[in-house]
Each structure stands twice: as C-alpha cells, then as structure tokens.
Amino acid sequence: MTASIVFVGESPPAGAPPDFAPFDCASGTRLASILGLRDRATLLAHVPRDNLFATPTGIYGAPAWNFERSLSGADDVRDRAPPRAVFVLLGRRVADAFLIPRPVPESSVIKWTPMVGSTWTLAPEETGMQPSRCIYIPHPSGANSTYTAEVKRDVRQMLLPELILGAPSLRPWHFNLADPLVLHDLAVAMCPLCPALGAAAMVWADGRHKARAAREAAPLLAMVAAAADPCDAERLTFRPWDEPMRITIAELLRHDGGRLLGAAWDPARVAIKAGRPGWLTAMSVQYSAMNNCSRHVARATMARYAEAGI
C-alpha cells in the first residue's frame, strides 16, 4: 500500500508574498533541523507541505484566526492531498481545524487519530470516504518552547518512517548524517531489526553519491580513474543505491538482507570473491553500538512498515 505525507501549517508569515511556498521561512528551517534534514532547501524540495490559509492569518497585522474558516481550509488541504495521505498537523490550531479531539497535552509529541472527512461520528461506510491518518506535533515556530532536545528526538524518531514511506524522493544524503543522533535515528528507521546495517547502508550510499558528484564535476579525472581502475568506475556508475529508501528497507528486512544488499550495491563483489564478509556486513561492525536502540521505537517502526506492506 502506497501513501504520501503532507505537513500542514497555519498560514504564511507576516509580509509573505502571494506566491509564498509553505514553510519557506524560519519555521521551515527549524522543522528541517528537527527532522534531521540537511537544510530548509531539502525540506522544500522533497517534503510535501500545505497551509490552512493561503495568506497571513492570526498573526500581528493580519486578519484574526477564524475557526470556521480553518475548517474549510482543512477540507481544502484534504482535497489537494493524494489519496491515503498522512497529515502531520503542526500546532494546536491546525489540529483543531482537523477536528482532533481535545484535550491534547502540550507535552504530547504525536497523536494518531482515525479521521473521516471532517466528521468524527460517522463510520467510513456511512460517508463513503476513506479514513486518513493524522499526526499532531507542536508547531516549529521559534516562539514555541515545547521543543526540548528530547521532544525533538521523539518527533524525529516517530516521523522518519513516515517520511521514508511518504516522500520517495528523499535519499540518505538529504539527511545530516554528520550528527550522530540523526544517523542513529535514521539507522533505526532503515533497519529496526539491526540498526548497524541501516547505518552502514546509509553511510555507503552517501559516500557513493559524493563520489559520483565529484566525478561528474571533473569528467577528465573520472576518465583517468576509470582507466586506472575499471572495477571502481563500475561501482560508482552502478546506482541501485540511488532509489527510494523504502526499497532499501525491504531488502534489509529480508533474511540475510545485509549480504544480499551488499552484493547488489557492489557489482564487482571484491570482498566476496576473496572469501571475506561482504562490505555491508563488515562495515556495520563499526556501528554495532547502534543495535542497543530503544526497543519500543524499533517495534513501532516494524509495525508501521508491516502496515505499509513492507
């Protein structure tokens, strides 16, 4: 079962131009950091976003917030979203517009709630509409003091599987892998059964991407390197690692997935031919400490992937 994800905010900031792209502001920068993405540009390029209001609303110098109009805005967001979209609702007012029932504690990081259109009391068969999944998280505005370091990490750990499932253009190099916490959380999302394998796969893919970019930027050097080591050139041009991350997850969750993925991503199979462990198996040893991850996060991730058909 395929799905997509849509991050839903309130409205553009004060003074935003008519063609404002949702979250192309300081809140978008903070949201990208919370999710572990490299920067705001990555968020804007790869993560679907929307606002309840197309013009500044409910802030200083703009029209006041109107609950009835926000309900209409939520319906518009749902109409624009793909089928079976997961809606990440940023802030209490957005949650109210989607009729997430109160109370939701301010310390709450995430809330899953079945939603049928804009009616909570009718079952799907009574409305003819398919239920959608909603996630409530605090708004990433700089004025929101809810985001402690612990809350940021809780949000990231819970949203990474949704990002992987719902934003297929994201790749490992779009994340801030230099941050050990981000790498750890992404490793658990990539391979909850063995995060060390997930980390090794992400670091390998990131390295291949950088090497490919360097060679494309200097084609003459690439020709020299290819002549000196054809096997290495083959590994750099063979690109199964540049694919939706959910495909990598499906491979890693298979029996003997590390060996199979390592062979697929290393067509020369140098280590295997020499009788040594595959590159992914060997590389994952240095990340073995990541296997001591939070079990409840790993179990929740596995359950989400099973629901998504992985």
C-alpha beads as a LAMMPS data file, in Angstrom:
LAMMPS data file: protein, C-alpha beads

310 atoms
309 bonds

1 atom types
1 bond types

-500.0 500.0 xlo xhi
-500.0 500.0 ylo yhi
-500.0 500.0 zlo zhi

Masses

1 110.0

Atoms # bond

1 1 1 0.000 0.000 0.000
2 1 1 1.441 3.351 -1.033
3 1 1 0.980 6.573 0.877
4 1 1 2.189 10.138 0.892
5 1 1 2.799 12.673 3.595
6 1 1 1.731 16.312 3.905
7 1 1 2.983 18.692 6.607
8 1 1 0.176 21.147 7.385
9 1 1 0.858 24.572 8.873
10 1 1 -1.335 27.516 9.782
11 1 1 -0.587 30.302 7.312
12 1 1 2.298 32.212 5.697
13 1 1 4.257 34.558 7.991
14 1 1 3.618 38.281 8.096
15 1 1 4.583 40.090 4.912
16 1 1 4.790 36.892 2.832
17 1 1 4.439 37.372 -0.939
18 1 1 1.391 35.959 -2.778
19 1 1 3.453 33.072 -4.190
20 1 1 4.840 32.059 -0.769
21 1 1 5.831 28.398 -0.557
22 1 1 4.678 26.859 2.753
23 1 1 7.482 26.724 5.337
24 1 1 9.927 28.767 3.270
25 1 1 10.666 30.699 6.449
26 1 1 12.323 30.317 9.838
27 1 1 9.748 27.714 10.880
28 1 1 10.767 25.631 7.873
29 1 1 14.422 25.868 8.871
30 1 1 13.587 24.652 12.373
31 1 1 11.347 21.874 11.050
32 1 1 14.114 20.640 8.748
33 1 1 16.515 20.549 11.700
34 1 1 14.031 18.634 13.854
35 1 1 13.537 16.038 11.109
36 1 1 17.294 15.653 10.659
37 1 1 17.325 17.056 7.114
38 1 1 20.364 18.960 5.881
39 1 1 18.625 22.311 5.432
40 1 1 15.416 24.122 4.572
41 1 1 16.048 23.759 0.835
42 1 1 15.949 19.978 1.221
43 1 1 12.625 20.220 3.048
44 1 1 11.141 22.435 0.336
45 1 1 12.397 20.213 -2.492
46 1 1 11.366 16.803 -1.170
47 1 1 8.672 17.054 1.523
48 1 1 5.063 17.985 0.587
49 1 1 3.692 20.892 2.613
50 1 1 0.494 22.930 2.800
51 1 1 -1.173 25.646 4.886
52 1 1 -4.735 26.054 6.089
53 1 1 -4.703 29.676 4.895
54 1 1 -3.046 30.979 1.747
55 1 1 -2.498 34.455 3.221
56 1 1 -1.152 35.543 6.646
57 1 1 -3.828 34.878 9.267
58 1 1 -3.968 35.015 13.048
59 1 1 -0.725 36.953 13.462
60 1 1 0.085 40.585 14.154
61 1 1 -1.001 42.870 11.340
62 1 1 -3.116 40.179 9.645
63 1 1 -6.776 39.062 9.861
64 1 1 -7.725 37.282 13.081
65 1 1 -7.865 33.494 13.240
66 1 1 -11.304 32.192 12.339
67 1 1 -12.181 28.646 13.400
68 1 1 -14.976 28.186 10.869
69 1 1 -12.698 29.278 8.027
70 1 1 -9.979 26.967 9.321
71 1 1 -12.383 24.023 8.971
72 1 1 -12.867 24.959 5.343
73 1 1 -9.087 25.267 4.978
74 1 1 -8.638 21.753 6.349
75 1 1 -11.129 20.430 3.791
76 1 1 -9.167 22.201 1.040
77 1 1 -5.909 20.631 2.283
78 1 1 -7.504 17.180 2.184
79 1 1 -8.837 17.805 -1.325
80 1 1 -5.375 18.807 -2.569
81 1 1 -3.638 15.847 -0.923
82 1 1 -3.096 12.482 -2.645
83 1 1 -5.238 9.509 -1.574
84 1 1 -4.290 7.861 1.744
85 1 1 -2.076 10.799 2.663
86 1 1 -0.649 11.051 6.167
87 1 1 -1.262 14.550 7.543
88 1 1 1.291 15.936 10.003
89 1 1 -0.556 18.708 11.822
90 1 1 1.754 21.398 13.145
91 1 1 0.261 23.137 16.130
92 1 1 -2.922 23.111 18.181
93 1 1 -4.904 25.373 15.841
94 1 1 -4.224 23.088 12.877
95 1 1 -5.232 20.090 14.979
96 1 1 -8.462 21.903 15.883
97 1 1 -9.151 22.554 12.200
98 1 1 -8.826 18.810 11.523
99 1 1 -11.113 18.186 14.499
100 1 1 -8.528 16.316 16.556
101 1 1 -10.453 15.943 19.836
102 1 1 -9.222 17.759 22.918
103 1 1 -7.535 17.550 25.278
104 1 1 -4.116 17.030 23.731
105 1 1 -1.432 17.724 26.357
106 1 1 1.070 20.379 25.415
107 1 1 3.845 17.867 26.081
108 1 1 2.326 15.448 23.583
109 1 1 4.592 14.750 20.651
110 1 1 2.402 12.644 18.430
111 1 1 -1.230 11.564 18.260
112 1 1 -2.675 9.014 15.856
113 1 1 -6.349 9.505 15.162
114 1 1 -8.704 7.983 12.571
115 1 1 -10.310 10.738 10.524
116 1 1 -13.219 10.537 8.112
117 1 1 -13.574 13.741 6.152
118 1 1 -14.483 16.398 8.669
119 1 1 -16.920 14.166 10.592
120 1 1 -15.817 12.185 13.633
121 1 1 -19.079 10.475 14.466
122 1 1 -19.752 8.709 11.159
123 1 1 -18.052 5.499 10.115
124 1 1 -16.304 5.300 6.693
125 1 1 -19.087 3.170 5.201
126 1 1 -21.604 5.864 6.184
127 1 1 -19.740 8.682 4.464
128 1 1 -18.195 6.859 1.523
129 1 1 -14.810 8.403 2.405
130 1 1 -11.591 6.642 3.280
131 1 1 -10.107 7.327 6.711
132 1 1 -6.818 9.207 6.837
133 1 1 -4.008 9.152 9.365
134 1 1 -3.240 12.329 11.301
135 1 1 -0.186 13.099 13.411
136 1 1 -0.152 16.040 15.784
137 1 1 3.155 17.651 16.732
138 1 1 3.951 21.061 18.229
139 1 1 4.403 23.911 15.771
140 1 1 8.104 24.516 14.926
141 1 1 7.861 28.261 15.400
142 1 1 10.771 29.780 17.277
143 1 1 8.253 31.130 19.789
144 1 1 7.320 27.568 20.771
145 1 1 9.294 26.445 23.800
146 1 1 7.901 22.890 23.675
147 1 1 10.786 21.604 21.582
148 1 1 13.338 20.456 24.103
149 1 1 16.145 18.216 22.830
150 1 1 14.183 15.173 23.998
151 1 1 10.973 16.235 22.254
152 1 1 12.854 16.978 19.023
153 1 1 14.276 13.486 19.024
154 1 1 10.919 11.891 19.824
155 1 1 9.363 13.735 16.889
156 1 1 12.168 12.688 14.551
157 1 1 12.074 9.034 15.584
158 1 1 8.333 8.845 15.017
159 1 1 8.285 10.789 11.741
160 1 1 11.272 9.237 9.957
161 1 1 9.339 6.088 8.941
162 1 1 6.521 8.305 7.659
163 1 1 8.980 10.443 5.687
164 1 1 10.577 7.357 4.139
165 1 1 7.176 5.959 3.163
166 1 1 5.604 9.217 2.046
167 1 1 8.457 11.230 0.464
168 1 1 10.047 8.808 -2.058
169 1 1 12.492 11.365 -3.473
170 1 1 14.389 11.578 -0.155
171 1 1 17.802 9.905 -0.102
172 1 1 20.367 9.300 2.685
173 1 1 22.458 12.296 1.597
174 1 1 19.491 14.590 2.221
175 1 1 19.915 13.954 5.958
176 1 1 22.522 15.384 8.310
177 1 1 24.450 12.132 8.758
178 1 1 27.309 14.026 10.435
179 1 1 25.067 14.339 13.508
180 1 1 25.425 11.040 15.447
181 1 1 21.873 11.275 16.790
182 1 1 20.396 11.786 13.328
183 1 1 22.452 8.900 11.932
184 1 1 21.321 6.673 14.806
185 1 1 17.635 7.541 14.379
186 1 1 17.811 7.096 10.612
187 1 1 19.595 3.765 11.082
188 1 1 16.731 2.509 13.261
189 1 1 14.218 3.699 10.673
190 1 1 16.135 1.966 7.873
191 1 1 16.676 -1.344 9.661
192 1 1 14.869 -1.679 13.005
193 1 1 15.985 -5.318 13.279
194 1 1 19.669 -4.351 13.043
195 1 1 20.319 -0.570 13.044
196 1 1 24.045 -1.143 12.452
197 1 1 23.229 -2.468 8.977
198 1 1 20.999 0.533 8.349
199 1 1 23.761 2.942 9.347
200 1 1 26.319 1.176 7.147
201 1 1 23.981 1.275 4.158
202 1 1 23.246 4.985 4.642
203 1 1 26.911 5.942 5.005
204 1 1 27.825 3.844 1.951
205 1 1 25.102 5.436 -0.187
206 1 1 26.118 8.912 0.976
207 1 1 29.740 8.170 0.048
208 1 1 28.765 6.853 -3.399
209 1 1 26.679 9.963 -4.007
210 1 1 29.575 12.257 -3.093
211 1 1 31.981 10.294 -5.264
212 1 1 29.582 10.405 -8.189
213 1 1 29.106 14.154 -7.784
214 1 1 32.875 14.680 -7.683
215 1 1 33.396 12.668 -10.858
216 1 1 30.584 14.427 -12.688
217 1 1 32.131 17.760 -11.694
218 1 1 35.520 16.696 -13.094
219 1 1 34.895 14.419 -16.120
220 1 1 38.579 14.334 -17.118
221 1 1 39.587 12.970 -13.721
222 1 1 36.759 10.454 -13.987
223 1 1 38.159 9.160 -17.278
224 1 1 41.627 8.793 -15.753
225 1 1 40.238 6.977 -12.718
226 1 1 38.180 4.661 -14.910
227 1 1 41.227 3.746 -16.955
228 1 1 43.241 3.062 -13.798
229 1 1 40.565 1.017 -12.028
230 1 1 37.630 -0.139 -14.194
231 1 1 36.101 -2.033 -11.257
232 1 1 35.955 1.121 -9.151
233 1 1 34.389 3.027 -12.034
234 1 1 31.761 0.316 -12.343
235 1 1 30.862 0.616 -8.669
236 1 1 30.455 4.373 -8.942
237 1 1 28.223 4.268 -12.014
238 1 1 26.095 1.360 -10.800
239 1 1 23.285 3.141 -8.967
240 1 1 20.853 0.810 -7.241
241 1 1 21.651 2.764 -4.061
242 1 1 20.028 5.852 -5.631
243 1 1 16.478 4.606 -5.207
244 1 1 13.567 5.174 -2.789
245 1 1 14.699 4.341 0.719
246 1 1 11.741 2.033 1.302
247 1 1 13.260 -0.330 -1.278
248 1 1 16.454 -0.486 0.775
249 1 1 14.372 -1.170 3.885
250 1 1 12.586 -4.050 2.156
251 1 1 15.973 -5.586 1.317
252 1 1 17.441 -5.100 4.789
253 1 1 14.418 -6.719 6.442
254 1 1 14.808 -9.891 4.385
255 1 1 16.613 -12.938 5.676
256 1 1 20.336 -12.400 5.022
257 1 1 19.409 -8.935 3.757
258 1 1 22.798 -7.408 4.589
259 1 1 24.681 -9.854 2.391
260 1 1 22.136 -9.590 -0.446
261 1 1 22.105 -5.794 -0.421
262 1 1 25.885 -5.626 -0.176
263 1 1 26.202 -7.809 -3.256
264 1 1 23.650 -5.737 -5.173
265 1 1 25.373 -2.455 -4.324
266 1 1 28.867 -3.757 -5.056
267 1 1 28.733 -5.351 -8.541
268 1 1 32.487 -6.122 -8.529
269 1 1 31.962 -8.254 -5.366
270 1 1 35.636 -7.862 -4.496
271 1 1 35.327 -8.923 -0.855
272 1 1 33.028 -11.854 -1.551
273 1 1 35.277 -13.220 -4.304
274 1 1 38.197 -13.039 -1.889
275 1 1 36.266 -15.110 0.658
276 1 1 35.787 -12.209 3.073
277 1 1 32.483 -10.928 4.507
278 1 1 30.559 -8.603 2.219
279 1 1 31.257 -4.877 2.541
280 1 1 27.963 -4.111 4.284
281 1 1 28.412 -6.847 6.874
282 1 1 31.983 -5.770 7.570
283 1 1 31.174 -2.050 7.616
284 1 1 28.263 -2.495 10.018
285 1 1 30.618 -3.729 12.748
286 1 1 31.785 -0.192 13.453
287 1 1 28.158 0.825 14.093
288 1 1 27.309 -2.189 16.263
289 1 1 26.630 0.016 19.312
290 1 1 23.552 1.316 17.490
291 1 1 21.914 -2.072 17.913
292 1 1 21.290 -1.112 21.558
293 1 1 18.463 1.137 20.439
294 1 1 15.121 1.836 22.051
295 1 1 13.087 -1.330 21.639
296 1 1 9.736 0.424 21.639
297 1 1 10.842 2.667 18.758
298 1 1 12.062 -0.356 16.787
299 1 1 8.814 -2.237 17.424
300 1 1 6.674 0.757 16.424
301 1 1 8.724 1.166 13.233
302 1 1 8.337 -2.515 12.352
303 1 1 4.589 -2.302 12.927
304 1 1 4.312 0.752 10.667
305 1 1 6.247 -0.959 7.860
306 1 1 4.131 -4.077 8.170
307 1 1 1.027 -1.918 7.832
308 1 1 2.568 -0.302 4.727
309 1 1 3.187 -3.708 3.183
310 1 1 6.962 -3.915 3.729

Bonds

1 1 1 2
2 1 2 3
3 1 3 4
4 1 4 5
5 1 5 6
6 1 6 7
7 1 7 8
8 1 8 9
9 1 9 10
10 1 10 11
11 1 11 12
12 1 12 13
13 1 13 14
14 1 14 15
15 1 15 16
16 1 16 17
17 1 17 18
18 1 18 19
19 1 19 20
20 1 20 21
21 1 21 22
22 1 22 23
23 1 23 24
24 1 24 25
25 1 25 26
26 1 26 27
27 1 27 28
28 1 28 29
29 1 29 30
30 1 30 31
31 1 31 32
32 1 32 33
33 1 33 34
34 1 34 35
35 1 35 36
36 1 36 37
37 1 37 38
38 1 38 39
39 1 39 40
40 1 40 41
41 1 41 42
42 1 42 43
43 1 43 44
44 1 44 45
45 1 45 46
46 1 46 47
47 1 47 48
48 1 48 49
49 1 49 50
50 1 50 51
51 1 51 52
52 1 52 53
53 1 53 54
54 1 54 55
55 1 55 56
56 1 56 57
57 1 57 58
58 1 58 59
59 1 59 60
60 1 60 61
61 1 61 62
62 1 62 63
63 1 63 64
64 1 64 65
65 1 65 66
66 1 66 67
67 1 67 68
68 1 68 69
69 1 69 70
70 1 70 71
71 1 71 72
72 1 72 73
73 1 73 74
74 1 74 75
75 1 75 76
76 1 76 77
77 1 77 78
78 1 78 79
79 1 79 80
80 1 80 81
81 1 81 82
82 1 82 83
83 1 83 84
84 1 84 85
85 1 85 86
86 1 86 87
87 1 87 88
88 1 88 89
89 1 89 90
90 1 90 91
91 1 91 92
92 1 92 93
93 1 93 94
94 1 94 95
95 1 95 96
96 1 96 97
97 1 97 98
98 1 98 99
99 1 99 100
100 1 100 101
101 1 101 102
102 1 102 103
103 1 103 104
104 1 104 105
105 1 105 106
106 1 106 107
107 1 107 108
108 1 108 109
109 1 109 110
110 1 110 111
111 1 111 112
112 1 112 113
113 1 113 114
114 1 114 115
115 1 115 116
116 1 116 117
117 1 117 118
118 1 118 119
119 1 119 120
120 1 120 121
121 1 121 122
122 1 122 123
123 1 123 124
124 1 124 125
125 1 125 126
126 1 126 127
127 1 127 128
128 1 128 129
129 1 129 130
130 1 130 131
131 1 131 132
132 1 132 133
133 1 133 134
134 1 134 135
135 1 135 136
136 1 136 137
137 1 137 138
138 1 138 139
139 1 139 140
140 1 140 141
141 1 141 142
142 1 142 143
143 1 143 144
144 1 144 145
145 1 145 146
146 1 146 147
147 1 147 148
148 1 148 149
149 1 149 150
150 1 150 151
151 1 151 152
152 1 152 153
153 1 153 154
154 1 154 155
155 1 155 156
156 1 156 157
157 1 157 158
158 1 158 159
159 1 159 160
160 1 160 161
161 1 161 162
162 1 162 163
163 1 163 164
164 1 164 165
165 1 165 166
166 1 166 167
167 1 167 168
168 1 168 169
169 1 169 170
170 1 170 171
171 1 171 172
172 1 172 173
173 1 173 174
174 1 174 175
175 1 175 176
176 1 176 177
177 1 177 178
178 1 178 179
179 1 179 180
180 1 180 181
181 1 181 182
182 1 182 183
183 1 183 184
184 1 184 185
185 1 185 186
186 1 186 187
187 1 187 188
188 1 188 189
189 1 189 190
190 1 190 191
191 1 191 192
192 1 192 193
193 1 193 194
194 1 194 195
195 1 195 196
196 1 196 197
197 1 197 198
198 1 198 199
199 1 199 200
200 1 200 201
201 1 201 202
202 1 202 203
203 1 203 204
204 1 204 205
205 1 205 206
206 1 206 207
207 1 207 208
208 1 208 209
209 1 209 210
210 1 210 211
211 1 211 212
212 1 212 213
213 1 213 214
214 1 214 215
215 1 215 216
216 1 216 217
217 1 217 218
218 1 218 219
219 1 219 220
220 1 220 221
221 1 221 222
222 1 222 223
223 1 223 224
224 1 224 225
225 1 225 226
226 1 226 227
227 1 227 228
228 1 228 229
229 1 229 230
230 1 230 231
231 1 231 232
232 1 232 233
233 1 233 234
234 1 234 235
235 1 235 236
236 1 236 237
237 1 237 238
238 1 238 239
239 1 239 240
240 1 240 241
241 1 241 242
242 1 242 243
243 1 243 244
244 1 244 245
245 1 245 246
246 1 246 247
247 1 247 248
248 1 248 249
249 1 249 250
250 1 250 251
251 1 251 252
252 1 252 253
253 1 253 254
254 1 254 255
255 1 255 256
256 1 256 257
257 1 257 258
258 1 258 259
259 1 259 260
260 1 260 261
261 1 261 262
262 1 262 263
263 1 263 264
264 1 264 265
265 1 265 266
266 1 266 267
267 1 267 268
268 1 268 269
269 1 269 270
270 1 270 271
271 1 271 272
272 1 272 273
273 1 273 274
274 1 274 275
275 1 275 276
276 1 276 277
277 1 277 278
278 1 278 279
279 1 279 280
280 1 280 281
281 1 281 282
282 1 282 283
283 1 283 284
284 1 284 285
285 1 285 286
286 1 286 287
287 1 287 288
288 1 288 289
289 1 289 290
290 1 290 291
291 1 291 292
292 1 292 293
293 1 293 294
294 1 294 295
295 1 295 296
296 1 296 297
297 1 297 298
298 1 298 299
299 1 299 300
300 1 300 301
301 1 301 302
302 1 302 303
303 1 303 304
304 1 304 305
305 1 305 306
306 1 306 307
307 1 307 308
308 1 308 309
309 1 309 310
